[in-house]
């Protein structure tokens, strides 16, 4: 029997890959691709009359396969379905790291799930507060409530924007450059940063359009997202590369920290590095860049 | 007697030869080469055209107990080998025939019946698949088959251990004098590298073609001076089976991930520099290595001096992009490669002797930096099996595997850790075809293991932050996933000998015990 270590609320989540919880051949070794988080899907990928068997294979998979450092999250069925409570029970009993709330629209939705999770933790003797949450924002009202959702629970580590349904509600279709999603994406990033949680961009559904996928991934990084949802292991490498600090960013961060360490005794708050004025927020950002580079194994310096 | 790969070789087979003693055990030894006995032609002559294949065989002195050979660059579409066997055995009624093939597969399926009938009594080949493999494994061949690598075959021919009476060489085009080529015909196979040595060493050579062209058909793979007769047939091969349109680049994420890992290992080596050389196979992950290697080559602005061996369109594309100076081609895997061979001036034919034989003064494999190969099984001593399935039945081809592994500076095996219920990394392979002393790195979907004798590669991977583990850890993982396989049960009789490229005996294959509950 596998017992996963206590999940970390703050960790690197550049890539979150969906896998159908019903397919043991996909689940059995999904960790080999080096994705940061796997999202086992009990929702859309599983037919209405197969929810039971999917839960069964999910439970046994988690109890028998060691996913190691790969975070295991489960997307449960919507709160408007008869399935979600049983989904929560199986997630907690199996010891998943986190639960993704589909179609989350309000802080109450988060609290409803949180209550069920707490009850399941008590029921199965799981450490209280162990199971993390994340919310998928898929509707205009969900996007409008992004900040209250982000602050609804201490278990909540982040929110993801999910574009498929959202575009329908907005009466738009996928456009090159993503202009139709610009406001929604920005609002999600803003809310997440204000609340101090992570945010993740939607998945790119058209596997063969690699250029479109790459452009959207780069845009997500530019907008401030922490990572992106994926549907195929082939997409992992580009996402990881895009969401990693560049060599230049790492070098600059290193320089800033070194200069800060050298200057801190002098009592001067503001000075210049490479001819550019820097102050405290610069150093915080530099620390974040180095911490991220370390966590993903591309920085081996002494800082 | 146990040889250097810990295989027990029956004493009776060791008369006049040795068990495997290590990859360079015979380096520096002298060798007297065998030469053919030919029929001189001094009179004026316009044509060597024969009325029929039967007439050509008679003119070449076909007889009981003879050995005939052919090349298999028409792959599954080959019609000439089956045709030749039928003429010798059915039309001429000959007995006690030995087949000396570069491979045996479905295209030569009629030979399985000749083996069962006791008409073909000897088989020497670089690969065996399908019904012929099953017949040999069932003990139906009278003498043990000899499995040789692509380099081992020309060595055995040059050393006189196999003497070819008649070579039947399928050609895309030929003139009436026997200047023959794999291109310029109706059914092209591209390189005829497999056929060239047979033309030099066989007593008699019959070129079989479906496209007769004007003299001189040059440049030729097979020179008319080596050819006794030319025979025109309707079709030398079925074009739909000769070569696939294009060896497909895999989209399987697991295979792509392994290919990427292989490219990373290569890129971490100090030998990955301008002028490096490279060979890979056509299997899913191997072929995809080309794609990732291209990215590293472009990034570092380096070029490949030569690509060696079996050729697919993927490597031709790299040459067209200016990233590969020369392709030294032994056989073409797809139609793109065949067409490229016919047109690109630096895409050249390479004989098996030149490619891989240990019986010369330095084959091209000795100058190879990296080779990427697949495997049916790899064991914890890094021995590789590419010849027998997990049921012990012959169904594979060493091809150039042992030669490139031994000759290259870095041999990388790429394989999934399990295939269905079969662990690929295991305690001991069913049959050793490539000894572990030639294998340097094993790349699987569950991690990379480096042969401990290559501490230099371990240091390179560490320096490049490429995670690696031990081969034992990979085996443990495989067994944890699919269980520990029960040992195979064999009968006593040896049905095939796996000959090392230097002529030593690496392993034997015994008759399989029919499966029973």
Interface residues (C-beta under 8 A of the other chain):
Chain A: X28 X29 X32 X33 X232 X233 X234 X237 X297 X300
Chain B: X251 X253 X254 X256 X257 X260 X445 X446 X465 X481
